[in-house]
Amino acid sequence: MVPEFAQTEVSMQFKDVSITRGNSSLLNTHSVLRNTYLLLSLTLLFSAATASYAVMSNAGFGTSLVASLVGLGLLFVIAGLRNSVWGIVAVFAFTGCMGYSMGPLLNNFIKGYSNGGQLIATAFGGTGITFLLSSAYVLTTKKDMSFLGKFLMIGLVVCIIAGLANIFFKMPAMQLAISTAMIFISTLLMMYDTSRIINNGETNYIMATVSLFLDILMLFQNLLILLGSMSGNRN
């Protein structure tokens, strides 16, 4: 029979181990989150710089398409280098390509709308506010949003198919509906991806950065299209 004092001592030791593991997990989560936000902020600035260069150099649709395809290819490179310092270099290359690919869209608003600059600024501000609010909600509540995974995947697939179909139908109302749905989905994706970070669903800050960057880019693009449809003044 184990003496009572020995049982108490063993129990306290197990509690200490449990607390230590909990703190270690919490510190690891915060470390990934800090590194993700730092890398995300730097890549967003770099992406904005390449987008500005594309606008100033009047990048055409062809070069924009090439940049997009290169960016998609770099996603596989990033996945392979995610545990290496070269993964960070690949992330900057990817975000730079995606920023450059935005050139024709931004030029279309600048040259095609008398209030194009205002629309871009509004979309940029709206994207930033949405990201801050959605992230703050998840970080404050620490809510597990993993239940949204299947819904978001289905929603993305439906929107992509609808977008491809609308290339042929060219229905403004359909484009408006798609952009609205994509804004809703991208906002939920930001919450979903942030939740995965703080709940240890994603422990690699390079991959977490890519996910959040794509969420933000998707939100900005569709918010800009929606604003153009609703309050744009064509030249």
Biotite code that builds the C-alpha atoms (Angstrom):
import biotite.structure as struc

atoms = struc.array([
    struc.Atom([0.000, 0.000, 0.000], chain_id="A", res_id=1, res_name="MET", atom_name="CA", element="C"),
    struc.Atom([1.415, 3.422, -0.996], chain_id="A", res_id=2, res_name="VAL", atom_name="CA", element="C"),
    struc.Atom([1.584, 5.918, 1.891], chain_id="A", res_id=3, res_name="PRO", atom_name="CA", element="C"),
    struc.Atom([-0.728, 8.913, 1.588], chain_id="A", res_id=4, res_name="GLU", atom_name="CA", element="C"),
    struc.Atom([2.132, 11.439, 1.609], chain_id="A", res_id=5, res_name="PHE", atom_name="CA", element="C"),
    struc.Atom([3.785, 9.566, -1.269], chain_id="A", res_id=6, res_name="ALA", atom_name="CA", element="C"),
    struc.Atom([0.545, 9.677, -3.285], chain_id="A", res_id=7, res_name="GLN", atom_name="CA", element="C"),
    struc.Atom([0.308, 13.398, -2.660], chain_id="A", res_id=8, res_name="THR", atom_name="CA", element="C"),
    struc.Atom([3.897, 13.959, -3.789], chain_id="A", res_id=9, res_name="GLU", atom_name="CA", element="C"),
    struc.Atom([3.418, 11.926, -6.974], chain_id="A", res_id=10, res_name="VAL", atom_name="CA", element="C"),
    struc.Atom([0.183, 13.796, -7.713], chain_id="A", res_id=11, res_name="SER", atom_name="CA", element="C"),
    struc.Atom([1.941, 17.146, -7.307], chain_id="A", res_id=12, res_name="MET", atom_name="CA", element="C"),
    struc.Atom([4.750, 16.016, -9.624], chain_id="A", res_id=13, res_name="GLN", atom_name="CA", element="C"),
    struc.Atom([2.246, 15.036, -12.337], chain_id="A", res_id=14, res_name="PHE", atom_name="CA", element="C"),
    struc.Atom([0.503, 18.397, -11.945], chain_id="A", res_id=15, res_name="LYS", atom_name="CA", element="C"),
    struc.Atom([3.830, 20.203, -12.333], chain_id="A", res_id=16, res_name="ASP", atom_name="CA", element="C"),
    struc.Atom([4.578, 18.243, -15.521], chain_id="A", res_id=17, res_name="VAL", atom_name="CA", element="C"),
    struc.Atom([1.093, 19.027, -16.869], chain_id="A", res_id=18, res_name="SER", atom_name="CA", element="C"),
    struc.Atom([1.473, 22.739, -16.138], chain_id="A", res_id=19, res_name="ILE", atom_name="CA", element="C"),
    struc.Atom([4.935, 22.799, -17.716], chain_id="A", res_id=20, res_name="THR", atom_name="CA", element="C"),
    struc.Atom([3.645, 21.137, -20.878], chain_id="A", res_id=21, res_name="ARG", atom_name="CA", element="C"),
    struc.Atom([0.715, 23.536, -21.023], chain_id="A", res_id=22, res_name="GLY", atom_name="CA", element="C"),
    struc.Atom([2.953, 26.571, -20.717], chain_id="A", res_id=23, res_name="ASN", atom_name="CA", element="C"),
    struc.Atom([5.348, 25.171, -23.315], chain_id="A", res_id=24, res_name="SER", atom_name="CA", element="C"),
    struc.Atom([2.482, 24.647, -25.749], chain_id="A", res_id=25, res_name="SER", atom_name="CA", element="C"),
    struc.Atom([1.159, 28.152, -25.102], chain_id="A", res_id=26, res_name="LEU", atom_name="CA", element="C"),
    struc.Atom([4.584, 29.748, -25.640], chain_id="A", res_id=27, res_name="LEU", atom_name="CA", element="C"),
    struc.Atom([5.038, 27.744, -28.845], chain_id="A", res_id=28, res_name="ASN", atom_name="CA", element="C"),
    struc.Atom([1.656, 28.918, -30.120], chain_id="A", res_id=29, res_name="THR", atom_name="CA", element="C"),
    struc.Atom([2.454, 32.537, -29.362], chain_id="A", res_id=30, res_name="HIS", atom_name="CA", element="C"),
    struc.Atom([5.842, 32.193, -31.032], chain_id="A", res_id=31, res_name="SER", atom_name="CA", element="C"),
    struc.Atom([4.269, 30.882, -34.240], chain_id="A", res_id=32, res_name="VAL", atom_name="CA", element="C"),
    struc.Atom([1.669, 33.648, -34.128], chain_id="A", res_id=33, res_name="LEU", atom_name="CA", element="C"),
    struc.Atom([4.282, 36.382, -33.619], chain_id="A", res_id=34, res_name="ARG", atom_name="CA", element="C"),
    struc.Atom([6.488, 35.047, -36.404], chain_id="A", res_id=35, res_name="ASN", atom_name="CA", element="C"),
    struc.Atom([3.475, 34.710, -38.710], chain_id="A", res_id=36, res_name="THR", atom_name="CA", element="C"),
    struc.Atom([2.319, 38.284, -38.156], chain_id="A", res_id=37, res_name="TYR", atom_name="CA", element="C"),
    struc.Atom([5.857, 39.637, -38.583], chain_id="A", res_id=38, res_name="LEU", atom_name="CA", element="C"),
    struc.Atom([6.443, 37.774, -41.835], chain_id="A", res_id=39, res_name="LEU", atom_name="CA", element="C"),
    struc.Atom([2.924, 38.592, -43.030], chain_id="A", res_id=40, res_name="LEU", atom_name="CA", element="C"),
    struc.Atom([3.412, 42.330, -42.484], chain_id="A", res_id=41, res_name="SER", atom_name="CA", element="C"),
    struc.Atom([6.733, 42.290, -44.368], chain_id="A", res_id=42, res_name="LEU", atom_name="CA", element="C"),
    struc.Atom([5.342, 40.285, -47.289], chain_id="A", res_id=43, res_name="THR", atom_name="CA", element="C"),
    struc.Atom([2.296, 42.531, -47.541], chain_id="A", res_id=44, res_name="LEU", atom_name="CA", element="C"),
    struc.Atom([4.583, 45.557, -47.821], chain_id="A", res_id=45, res_name="LEU", atom_name="CA", element="C"),
    struc.Atom([6.666, 43.777, -50.463], chain_id="A", res_id=46, res_name="PHE", atom_name="CA", element="C"),
    struc.Atom([3.531, 42.762, -52.352], chain_id="A", res_id=47, res_name="SER", atom_name="CA", element="C"),
    struc.Atom([2.285, 46.355, -52.267], chain_id="A", res_id=48, res_name="ALA", atom_name="CA", element="C"),
    struc.Atom([5.635, 47.489, -53.681], chain_id="A", res_id=49, res_name="ALA", atom_name="CA", element="C"),
    struc.Atom([5.510, 45.026, -56.586], chain_id="A", res_id=50, res_name="THR", atom_name="CA", element="C"),
    struc.Atom([1.870, 45.948, -57.255], chain_id="A", res_id=51, res_name="ALA", atom_name="CA", element="C"),
    struc.Atom([2.865, 49.620, -57.385], chain_id="A", res_id=52, res_name="SER", atom_name="CA", element="C"),
    struc.Atom([5.672, 48.797, -59.810], chain_id="A", res_id=53, res_name="TYR", atom_name="CA", element="C"),
    struc.Atom([3.227, 46.860, -62.001], chain_id="A", res_id=54, res_name="ALA", atom_name="CA", element="C"),
    struc.Atom([0.886, 49.859, -62.052], chain_id="A", res_id=55, res_name="VAL", atom_name="CA", element="C"),
    struc.Atom([3.664, 52.331, -62.873], chain_id="A", res_id=56, res_name="MET", atom_name="CA", element="C"),
    struc.Atom([5.094, 50.083, -65.603], chain_id="A", res_id=57, res_name="SER", atom_name="CA", element="C"),
    struc.Atom([1.593, 49.519, -66.993], chain_id="A", res_id=58, res_name="ASN", atom_name="CA", element="C"),
    struc.Atom([1.891, 45.732, -66.762], chain_id="A", res_id=59, res_name="ALA", atom_name="CA", element="C"),
    struc.Atom([-0.324, 43.933, -69.254], chain_id="A", res_id=60, res_name="GLY", atom_name="CA", element="C"),
    struc.Atom([-2.616, 40.956, -68.809], chain_id="A", res_id=61, res_name="PHE", atom_name="CA", element="C"),
    struc.Atom([-0.032, 38.591, -70.294], chain_id="A", res_id=62, res_name="GLY", atom_name="CA", element="C"),
    struc.Atom([2.710, 39.435, -67.791], chain_id="A", res_id=63, res_name="THR", atom_name="CA", element="C"),
    struc.Atom([0.140, 39.408, -65.007], chain_id="A", res_id=64, res_name="SER", atom_name="CA", element="C"),
    struc.Atom([-0.922, 35.894, -65.988], chain_id="A", res_id=65, res_name="LEU", atom_name="CA", element="C"),
    struc.Atom([2.691, 34.722, -66.073], chain_id="A", res_id=66, res_name="VAL", atom_name="CA", element="C"),
    struc.Atom([3.280, 36.210, -62.600], chain_id="A", res_id=67, res_name="ALA", atom_name="CA", element="C"),
    struc.Atom([0.181, 34.409, -61.294], chain_id="A", res_id=68, res_name="SER", atom_name="CA", element="C"),
    struc.Atom([1.307, 31.077, -62.739], chain_id="A", res_id=69, res_name="LEU", atom_name="CA", element="C"),
    struc.Atom([4.800, 31.502, -61.317], chain_id="A", res_id=70, res_name="VAL", atom_name="CA", element="C"),
    struc.Atom([3.231, 32.342, -57.969], chain_id="A", res_id=71, res_name="GLY", atom_name="CA", element="C"),
    struc.Atom([1.137, 29.164, -58.051], chain_id="A", res_id=72, res_name="LEU", atom_name="CA", element="C"),
    struc.Atom([4.264, 27.157, -58.837], chain_id="A", res_id=73, res_name="GLY", atom_name="CA", element="C"),
    struc.Atom([6.056, 28.758, -55.902], chain_id="A", res_id=74, res_name="LEU", atom_name="CA", element="C"),
    struc.Atom([3.387, 27.382, -53.556], chain_id="A", res_id=75, res_name="LEU", atom_name="CA", element="C"),
    struc.Atom([4.860, 23.915, -54.124], chain_id="A", res_id=76, res_name="PHE", atom_name="CA", element="C"),
    struc.Atom([8.365, 25.281, -53.558], chain_id="A", res_id=77, res_name="VAL", atom_name="CA", element="C"),
    struc.Atom([7.271, 26.888, -50.296], chain_id="A", res_id=78, res_name="ILE", atom_name="CA", element="C"),
    struc.Atom([5.705, 23.639, -49.113], chain_id="A", res_id=79, res_name="ALA", atom_name="CA", element="C"),
    struc.Atom([8.979, 21.827, -49.757], chain_id="A", res_id=80, res_name="GLY", atom_name="CA", element="C"),
    struc.Atom([11.119, 24.504, -48.085], chain_id="A", res_id=81, res_name="LEU", atom_name="CA", element="C"),
    struc.Atom([8.786, 25.357, -45.206], chain_id="A", res_id=82, res_name="ARG", atom_name="CA", element="C"),
    struc.Atom([11.309, 24.196, -42.589], chain_id="A", res_id=83, res_name="ASN", atom_name="CA", element="C"),
    struc.Atom([14.226, 26.036, -44.188], chain_id="A", res_id=84, res_name="SER", atom_name="CA", element="C"),
    struc.Atom([15.334, 29.652, -44.291], chain_id="A", res_id=85, res_name="VAL", atom_name="CA", element="C"),
    struc.Atom([14.928, 29.382, -48.060], chain_id="A", res_id=86, res_name="TRP", atom_name="CA", element="C"),
    struc.Atom([11.224, 28.999, -47.403], chain_id="A", res_id=87, res_name="GLY", atom_name="CA", element="C"),
    struc.Atom([11.158, 32.649, -46.330], chain_id="A", res_id=88, res_name="ILE", atom_name="CA", element="C"),
    struc.Atom([12.830, 33.666, -49.586], chain_id="A", res_id=89, res_name="VAL", atom_name="CA", element="C"),
    struc.Atom([10.249, 31.631, -51.497], chain_id="A", res_id=90, res_name="ALA", atom_name="CA", element="C"),
    struc.Atom([7.421, 33.354, -49.589], chain_id="A", res_id=91, res_name="VAL", atom_name="CA", element="C"),
    struc.Atom([8.725, 36.781, -50.611], chain_id="A", res_id=92, res_name="PHE", atom_name="CA", element="C"),
    struc.Atom([9.028, 35.598, -54.219], chain_id="A", res_id=93, res_name="ALA", atom_name="CA", element="C"),
    struc.Atom([5.461, 34.258, -54.096], chain_id="A", res_id=94, res_name="PHE", atom_name="CA", element="C"),
    struc.Atom([3.936, 37.381, -52.568], chain_id="A", res_id=95, res_name="THR", atom_name="CA", element="C"),
    struc.Atom([5.912, 39.557, -54.955], chain_id="A", res_id=96, res_name="GLY", atom_name="CA", element="C"),
    struc.Atom([4.491, 37.663, -57.936], chain_id="A", res_id=97, res_name="CYS", atom_name="CA", element="C"),
    struc.Atom([0.965, 37.883, -56.571], chain_id="A", res_id=98, res_name="MET", atom_name="CA", element="C"),
    struc.Atom([1.354, 41.605, -55.946], chain_id="A", res_id=99, res_name="GLY", atom_name="CA", element="C"),
    struc.Atom([2.663, 42.154, -59.470], chain_id="A", res_id=100, res_name="TYR", atom_name="CA", element="C"),
    struc.Atom([-0.268, 40.168, -60.903], chain_id="A", res_id=101, res_name="SER", atom_name="CA", element="C"),
    struc.Atom([-2.611, 42.755, -59.361], chain_id="A", res_id=102, res_name="MET", atom_name="CA", element="C"),
    struc.Atom([-1.253, 45.469, -61.677], chain_id="A", res_id=103, res_name="GLY", atom_name="CA", element="C"),
    struc.Atom([-3.823, 45.216, -64.503], chain_id="A", res_id=104, res_name="PRO", atom_name="CA", element="C"),
    struc.Atom([-6.760, 45.125, -62.073], chain_id="A", res_id=105, res_name="LEU", atom_name="CA", element="C"),
    struc.Atom([-5.523, 48.206, -60.220], chain_id="A", res_id=106, res_name="LEU", atom_name="CA", element="C"),
    struc.Atom([-4.790, 50.007, -63.490], chain_id="A", res_id=107, res_name="ASN", atom_name="CA", element="C"),
    struc.Atom([-8.290, 49.202, -64.679], chain_id="A", res_id=108, res_name="ASN", atom_name="CA", element="C"),
    struc.Atom([-9.727, 50.993, -61.656], chain_id="A", res_id=109, res_name="PHE", atom_name="CA", element="C"),
    struc.Atom([-7.299, 53.913, -61.794], chain_id="A", res_id=110, res_name="ILE", atom_name="CA", element="C"),
    struc.Atom([-7.889, 54.567, -65.494], chain_id="A", res_id=111, res_name="LYS", atom_name="CA", element="C"),
    struc.Atom([-11.424, 53.272, -65.864], chain_id="A", res_id=112, res_name="GLY", atom_name="CA", element="C"),
    struc.Atom([-13.053, 55.046, -62.906], chain_id="A", res_id=113, res_name="TYR", atom_name="CA", element="C"),
    struc.Atom([-12.946, 58.715, -62.013], chain_id="A", res_id=114, res_name="SER", atom_name="CA", element="C"),
    struc.Atom([-12.908, 57.672, -58.344], chain_id="A", res_id=115, res_name="ASN", atom_name="CA", element="C"),
    struc.Atom([-10.631, 54.670, -58.902], chain_id="A", res_id=116, res_name="GLY", atom_name="CA", element="C"),
    struc.Atom([-8.015, 55.786, -56.388], chain_id="A", res_id=117, res_name="GLY", atom_name="CA", element="C"),
    struc.Atom([-10.687, 56.254, -53.744], chain_id="A", res_id=118, res_name="GLN", atom_name="CA", element="C"),
    struc.Atom([-12.133, 52.814, -54.444], chain_id="A", res_id=119, res_name="LEU", atom_name="CA", element="C"),
    struc.Atom([-8.700, 51.199, -54.046], chain_id="A", res_id=120, res_name="ILE", atom_name="CA", element="C"),
    struc.Atom([-8.043, 53.069, -50.800], chain_id="A", res_id=121, res_name="ALA", atom_name="CA", element="C"),
    struc.Atom([-11.472, 52.088, -49.463], chain_id="A", res_id=122, res_name="THR", atom_name="CA", element="C"),
    struc.Atom([-10.916, 48.428, -50.358], chain_id="A", res_id=123, res_name="ALA", atom_name="CA", element="C"),
    struc.Atom([-7.477, 48.549, -48.751], chain_id="A", res_id=124, res_name="PHE", atom_name="CA", element="C"),
    struc.Atom([-8.859, 50.100, -45.559], chain_id="A", res_id=125, res_name="GLY", atom_name="CA", element="C"),
    struc.Atom([-11.832, 47.734, -45.456], chain_id="A", res_id=126, res_name="GLY", atom_name="CA", element="C"),
    struc.Atom([-9.520, 44.747, -45.845], chain_id="A", res_id=127, res_name="THR", atom_name="CA", element="C"),
    struc.Atom([-7.288, 45.934, -43.009], chain_id="A", res_id=128, res_name="GLY", atom_name="CA", element="C"),
    struc.Atom([-10.204, 46.578, -40.650], chain_id="A", res_id=129, res_name="ILE", atom_name="CA", element="C"),
    struc.Atom([-11.802, 43.212, -41.460], chain_id="A", res_id=130, res_name="THR", atom_name="CA", element="C"),
    struc.Atom([-8.528, 41.397, -40.818], chain_id="A", res_id=131, res_name="PHE", atom_name="CA", element="C"),
    struc.Atom([-7.981, 43.160, -37.495], chain_id="A", res_id=132, res_name="LEU", atom_name="CA", element="C"),
    struc.Atom([-11.532, 42.537, -36.271], chain_id="A", res_id=133, res_name="LEU", atom_name="CA", element="C"),
    struc.Atom([-11.690, 38.895, -37.349], chain_id="A", res_id=134, res_name="SER", atom_name="CA", element="C"),
    struc.Atom([-8.261, 38.171, -35.853], chain_id="A", res_id=135, res_name="SER", atom_name="CA", element="C"),
    struc.Atom([-9.124, 39.995, -32.635], chain_id="A", res_id=136, res_name="ALA", atom_name="CA", element="C"),
    struc.Atom([-12.298, 37.945, -32.261], chain_id="A", res_id=137, res_name="TYR", atom_name="CA", element="C"),
    struc.Atom([-10.477, 34.629, -32.586], chain_id="A", res_id=138, res_name="VAL", atom_name="CA", element="C"),
    struc.Atom([-7.529, 35.686, -30.410], chain_id="A", res_id=139, res_name="LEU", atom_name="CA", element="C"),
    struc.Atom([-9.880, 36.942, -27.696], chain_id="A", res_id=140, res_name="THR", atom_name="CA", element="C"),
    struc.Atom([-12.285, 34.017, -27.646], chain_id="A", res_id=141, res_name="THR", atom_name="CA", element="C"),
    struc.Atom([-9.681, 31.365, -28.627], chain_id="A", res_id=142, res_name="LYS", atom_name="CA", element="C"),
    struc.Atom([-12.571, 29.639, -30.355], chain_id="A", res_id=143, res_name="LYS", atom_name="CA", element="C"),
    struc.Atom([-11.827, 26.548, -32.414], chain_id="A", res_id=144, res_name="ASP", atom_name="CA", element="C"),
    struc.Atom([-13.096, 27.271, -35.941], chain_id="A", res_id=145, res_name="MET", atom_name="CA", element="C"),
    struc.Atom([-12.081, 23.914, -37.427], chain_id="A", res_id=146, res_name="SER", atom_name="CA", element="C"),
    struc.Atom([-15.749, 23.033, -37.959], chain_id="A", res_id=147, res_name="PHE", atom_name="CA", element="C"),
    struc.Atom([-15.793, 25.578, -40.814], chain_id="A", res_id=148, res_name="LEU", atom_name="CA", element="C"),
    struc.Atom([-13.252, 23.657, -42.898], chain_id="A", res_id=149, res_name="GLY", atom_name="CA", element="C"),
    struc.Atom([-15.597, 21.630, -45.131], chain_id="A", res_id=150, res_name="LYS", atom_name="CA", element="C"),
    struc.Atom([-18.065, 24.499, -45.545], chain_id="A", res_id=151, res_name="PHE", atom_name="CA", element="C"),
    struc.Atom([-15.319, 26.881, -46.663], chain_id="A", res_id=152, res_name="LEU", atom_name="CA", element="C"),
    struc.Atom([-13.842, 24.363, -49.094], chain_id="A", res_id=153, res_name="MET", atom_name="CA", element="C"),
    struc.Atom([-17.228, 23.721, -50.702], chain_id="A", res_id=154, res_name="ILE", atom_name="CA", element="C"),
    struc.Atom([-17.942, 27.448, -50.855], chain_id="A", res_id=155, res_name="GLY", atom_name="CA", element="C"),
    struc.Atom([-14.620, 28.142, -52.583], chain_id="A", res_id=156, res_name="LEU", atom_name="CA", element="C"),
    struc.Atom([-15.178, 25.409, -55.158], chain_id="A", res_id=157, res_name="VAL", atom_name="CA", element="C"),
    struc.Atom([-18.690, 26.682, -55.921], chain_id="A", res_id=158, res_name="VAL", atom_name="CA", element="C"),
    struc.Atom([-17.464, 30.280, -56.300], chain_id="A", res_id=159, res_name="CYS", atom_name="CA", element="C"),
    struc.Atom([-14.593, 29.236, -58.573], chain_id="A", res_id=160, res_name="ILE", atom_name="CA", element="C"),
    struc.Atom([-16.925, 27.223, -60.820], chain_id="A", res_id=161, res_name="ILE", atom_name="CA", element="C"),
    struc.Atom([-19.425, 30.096, -60.887], chain_id="A", res_id=162, res_name="ALA", atom_name="CA", element="C"),
    struc.Atom([-16.631, 32.546, -61.726], chain_id="A", res_id=163, res_name="GLY", atom_name="CA", element="C"),
    struc.Atom([-15.431, 30.413, -64.635], chain_id="A", res_id=164, res_name="LEU", atom_name="CA", element="C"),
    struc.Atom([-18.998, 30.072, -65.915], chain_id="A", res_id=165, res_name="ALA", atom_name="CA", element="C"),
    struc.Atom([-19.497, 33.815, -65.714], chain_id="A", res_id=166, res_name="ASN", atom_name="CA", element="C"),
    struc.Atom([-16.567, 34.338, -68.086], chain_id="A", res_id=167, res_name="ILE", atom_name="CA", element="C"),
    struc.Atom([-18.936, 33.106, -70.806], chain_id="A", res_id=168, res_name="PHE", atom_name="CA", element="C"),
    struc.Atom([-22.239, 34.430, -69.445], chain_id="A", res_id=169, res_name="PHE", atom_name="CA", element="C"),
    struc.Atom([-20.825, 37.856, -68.449], chain_id="A", res_id=170, res_name="LYS", atom_name="CA", element="C"),
    struc.Atom([-23.701, 38.590, -66.058], chain_id="A", res_id=171, res_name="MET", atom_name="CA", element="C"),
    struc.Atom([-23.015, 41.614, -63.770], chain_id="A", res_id=172, res_name="PRO", atom_name="CA", element="C"),
    struc.Atom([-25.507, 40.357, -61.171], chain_id="A", res_id=173, res_name="ALA", atom_name="CA", element="C"),
    struc.Atom([-23.737, 37.003, -61.033], chain_id="A", res_id=174, res_name="MET", atom_name="CA", element="C"),
    struc.Atom([-20.350, 38.698, -60.603], chain_id="A", res_id=175, res_name="GLN", atom_name="CA", element="C"),
    struc.Atom([-21.800, 40.782, -57.789], chain_id="A", res_id=176, res_name="LEU", atom_name="CA", element="C"),
    struc.Atom([-23.107, 37.649, -56.059], chain_id="A", res_id=177, res_name="ALA", atom_name="CA", element="C"),
    struc.Atom([-19.772, 35.854, -56.466], chain_id="A", res_id=178, res_name="ILE", atom_name="CA", element="C"),
    struc.Atom([-17.773, 38.785, -55.064], chain_id="A", res_id=179, res_name="SER", atom_name="CA", element="C"),
    struc.Atom([-20.132, 39.089, -52.102], chain_id="A", res_id=180, res_name="THR", atom_name="CA", element="C"),
    struc.Atom([-19.829, 35.371, -51.361], chain_id="A", res_id=181, res_name="ALA", atom_name="CA", element="C"),
    struc.Atom([-16.040, 35.513, -51.689], chain_id="A", res_id=182, res_name="MET", atom_name="CA", element="C"),
    struc.Atom([-15.829, 38.424, -49.245], chain_id="A", res_id=183, res_name="ILE", atom_name="CA", element="C"),
    struc.Atom([-17.822, 36.391, -46.723], chain_id="A", res_id=184, res_name="PHE", atom_name="CA", element="C"),
    struc.Atom([-15.722, 33.261, -47.321], chain_id="A", res_id=185, res_name="ILE", atom_name="CA", element="C"),
    struc.Atom([-12.365, 35.073, -47.147], chain_id="A", res_id=186, res_name="SER", atom_name="CA", element="C"),
    struc.Atom([-13.358, 36.690, -43.844], chain_id="A", res_id=187, res_name="THR", atom_name="CA", element="C"),
    struc.Atom([-14.250, 33.292, -42.389], chain_id="A", res_id=188, res_name="LEU", atom_name="CA", element="C"),
    struc.Atom([-11.001, 31.884, -43.796], chain_id="A", res_id=189, res_name="LEU", atom_name="CA", element="C"),
    struc.Atom([-8.991, 34.487, -41.876], chain_id="A", res_id=190, res_name="MET", atom_name="CA", element="C"),
    struc.Atom([-10.763, 33.424, -38.696], chain_id="A", res_id=191, res_name="MET", atom_name="CA", element="C"),
    struc.Atom([-10.302, 29.752, -39.560], chain_id="A", res_id=192, res_name="TYR", atom_name="CA", element="C"),
    struc.Atom([-6.573, 30.086, -40.294], chain_id="A", res_id=193, res_name="ASP", atom_name="CA", element="C"),
    struc.Atom([-5.936, 32.204, -37.194], chain_id="A", res_id=194, res_name="THR", atom_name="CA", element="C"),
    struc.Atom([-7.782, 29.616, -35.111], chain_id="A", res_id=195, res_name="SER", atom_name="CA", element="C"),
    struc.Atom([-5.576, 26.860, -36.549], chain_id="A", res_id=196, res_name="ARG", atom_name="CA", element="C"),
    struc.Atom([-2.488, 28.761, -35.414], chain_id="A", res_id=197, res_name="ILE", atom_name="CA", element="C"),
    struc.Atom([-3.558, 29.374, -31.828], chain_id="A", res_id=198, res_name="ILE", atom_name="CA", element="C"),
    struc.Atom([-5.001, 25.853, -31.449], chain_id="A", res_id=199, res_name="ASN", atom_name="CA", element="C"),
    struc.Atom([-1.862, 24.182, -32.849], chain_id="A", res_id=200, res_name="ASN", atom_name="CA", element="C"),
    struc.Atom([-3.537, 23.110, -36.069], chain_id="A", res_id=201, res_name="GLY", atom_name="CA", element="C"),
    struc.Atom([-0.777, 24.960, -37.953], chain_id="A", res_id=202, res_name="GLU", atom_name="CA", element="C"),
    struc.Atom([2.651, 25.068, -36.285], chain_id="A", res_id=203, res_name="THR", atom_name="CA", element="C"),
    struc.Atom([4.702, 26.312, -39.250], chain_id="A", res_id=204, res_name="ASN", atom_name="CA", element="C"),
    struc.Atom([4.703, 30.104, -39.491], chain_id="A", res_id=205, res_name="TYR", atom_name="CA", element="C"),
    struc.Atom([5.752, 30.083, -43.150], chain_id="A", res_id=206, res_name="ILE", atom_name="CA", element="C"),
    struc.Atom([2.697, 28.073, -44.200], chain_id="A", res_id=207, res_name="MET", atom_name="CA", element="C"),
    struc.Atom([0.502, 30.109, -41.833], chain_id="A", res_id=208, res_name="ALA", atom_name="CA", element="C"),
    struc.Atom([1.754, 33.309, -43.485], chain_id="A", res_id=209, res_name="THR", atom_name="CA", element="C"),
    struc.Atom([0.904, 32.020, -46.965], chain_id="A", res_id=210, res_name="VAL", atom_name="CA", element="C"),
    struc.Atom([-2.618, 31.052, -45.872], chain_id="A", res_id=211, res_name="SER", atom_name="CA", element="C"),
    struc.Atom([-3.367, 34.439, -44.303], chain_id="A", res_id=212, res_name="LEU", atom_name="CA", element="C"),
    struc.Atom([-1.791, 36.303, -47.229], chain_id="A", res_id=213, res_name="PHE", atom_name="CA", element="C"),
    struc.Atom([-4.081, 34.502, -49.689], chain_id="A", res_id=214, res_name="LEU", atom_name="CA", element="C"),
    struc.Atom([-7.099, 35.226, -47.466], chain_id="A", res_id=215, res_name="ASP", atom_name="CA", element="C"),
    struc.Atom([-6.241, 38.932, -47.381], chain_id="A", res_id=216, res_name="ILE", atom_name="CA", element="C"),
    struc.Atom([-5.554, 39.093, -51.131], chain_id="A", res_id=217, res_name="LEU", atom_name="CA", element="C"),
    struc.Atom([-8.846, 37.374, -51.931], chain_id="A", res_id=218, res_name="MET", atom_name="CA", element="C"),
    struc.Atom([-10.739, 39.738, -49.635], chain_id="A", res_id=219, res_name="LEU", atom_name="CA", element="C"),
    struc.Atom([-9.106, 42.839, -51.161], chain_id="A", res_id=220, res_name="PHE", atom_name="CA", element="C"),
    struc.Atom([-9.741, 41.784, -54.761], chain_id="A", res_id=221, res_name="GLN", atom_name="CA", element="C"),
    struc.Atom([-13.399, 40.959, -54.250], chain_id="A", res_id=222, res_name="ASN", atom_name="CA", element="C"),
    struc.Atom([-14.063, 43.976, -52.051], chain_id="A", res_id=223, res_name="LEU", atom_name="CA", element="C"),
    struc.Atom([-12.574, 46.192, -54.753], chain_id="A", res_id=224, res_name="LEU", atom_name="CA", element="C"),
    struc.Atom([-14.737, 44.559, -57.447], chain_id="A", res_id=225, res_name="ILE", atom_name="CA", element="C"),
    struc.Atom([-17.833, 44.933, -55.274], chain_id="A", res_id=226, res_name="LEU", atom_name="CA", element="C"),
    struc.Atom([-17.094, 48.601, -54.568], chain_id="A", res_id=227, res_name="LEU", atom_name="CA", element="C"),
    struc.Atom([-16.545, 49.219, -58.274], chain_id="A", res_id=228, res_name="GLY", atom_name="CA", element="C"),
    struc.Atom([-19.917, 47.645, -59.096], chain_id="A", res_id=229, res_name="SER", atom_name="CA", element="C"),
    struc.Atom([-21.784, 49.583, -56.411], chain_id="A", res_id=230, res_name="MET", atom_name="CA", element="C"),
    struc.Atom([-20.115, 53.001, -56.281], chain_id="A", res_id=231, res_name="SER", atom_name="CA", element="C"),
    struc.Atom([-17.699, 53.209, -59.179], chain_id="A", res_id=232, res_name="GLY", atom_name="CA", element="C"),
    struc.Atom([-17.957, 56.171, -61.555], chain_id="A", res_id=233, res_name="ASN", atom_name="CA", element="C"),
    struc.Atom([-16.739, 55.014, -64.957], chain_id="A", res_id=234, res_name="ARG", atom_name="CA", element="C"),
    struc.Atom([-14.894, 57.490, -67.136], chain_id="A", res_id=235, res_name="ASN", atom_name="CA", element="C"),
])
